[in-house]
Amino acid sequence: MKTETIAIHGGNAVTDSLKPVIQPITLSSTFEHQEESMLYGRLENPNRKSLERVMAALEKGLDAAAFASGNAAANAVFQALPAGSHIIAPDDMYHGLKSLLETVYKDKLKIDFINLTEPALVEKAITADTRLLWIESPSNPLLKISDINRLSAIAHAKGLSVVVDNTFASPIFQQPLLEGADMVMHSNTKYIGGHSDIIGGILITGEINDFWKGIKTVQKLAGAVPSPFDTYFLTRSIKTLPYRMQAHAANAGTIAGFLAQHPSVETVYYPGLETHNGHAVARSQMKGFGGMLSFVIKGNARAADRFIEELRYFTNATSLGGVESLIERRSRIQGVSEGIPEQLIRMSVGLENVNDLLEDLEKGLQILQ
Ligand SMILES: *Cc1c(COP(=O)(O)O)cnc(C)c1O
């Protein structure tokens, strides 16, 4: 099956004798004992299984484990590591996961946040206790591109596991398991759900090994599992994922080009731009450059806020991956830090007509002149 066909048929398992075309939502929390049946809703559920099956197929993996949020999915990976393990994580990392590591895992894991665009720095950071390399590419919010293939080779030579947060790219544009990674993580809240109405997460593995079995144990026993409603709607959303991603990327590419030549814009971070310093690597490991971009305007935080207030079609809100365009001044969420000035704006480009979006941005940018 090709991608679009997997997206539509890979998550549909009809067992009902009425033969509905669409797999129904199974709300039951428990199942009648039989020779081969499901046992209990925390351990398994038909809708969760279908979501896991279609996501494993899209990522070219062998198995998947769905969770109640992206953070819960990542947390299962960290929980499955032996206490005291050293892990290497990106310096530009989704701030909610960075916070999880810096608070909950402060005394349980040793963590180094490294610039993964410099593979030599990763090699240098590996110690005898290092168990995991966590990659996020493109990264949030600077859209840094890490060379998954090269980093996986470095990590595997030292016996580390490699997990890629593939949320920004989606499996339509990037399949990290084919680039050598061991596992993929998604916040299903973003492009997978695609309509800004579900919180969810998932892990996909390329191999059934002890680390994976440990993660499945965390899923079942710690129990941060998604509901039948949520997994049903995620499986439904995935049917249009290939088409949504193409449209997100087309709109984002046009907007990135427009912003890059605008006199009120200082810098644009979008891997599809030839001027982006990860462009060549992105070209080699991605089939499309995604719908996320960041840019720095000429001016201060106040000017950035005034510009955002001026917009009609971009809602000033955090999160990403929905059909509606969102925009935010990123330091409101994660504070000012290296590479993230107060006037850095992050944009999730939606599926509105791109000419409406361009007109809106042009009008908004006028107030900066
Ligand atoms: C949103 C996000 C997460 C966390 O997912 P939740 O569903 O919010 O828990 C992790 N990584 C990236 C890149 C994200 O954008």
The ligand as a Gaussian input file, in Angstrom:
#p B3LYP/6-31G(d) Opt

LIG

0 1
 C        3.272000      19.678000      21.360000
 C        4.560000      18.990000      21.246000
 C        4.944000      18.006000      22.157000
 C        4.109000      17.627000      23.360000
 O        2.877000      17.078000      22.999000
 P        1.531000      17.230000      23.879000
 O        0.538000      16.509000      23.071000
 O        1.269000      18.706000      24.032000
 O        1.806000      16.605000      25.209000
 C        6.172000      17.380000      21.964000
 N        6.978000      17.718000      20.943000
 C        6.650000      18.669000      20.042000
 C        7.591000      18.995000      18.946000
 C        5.432000      19.338000      20.162000
 O        5.110000      20.291000      19.290000

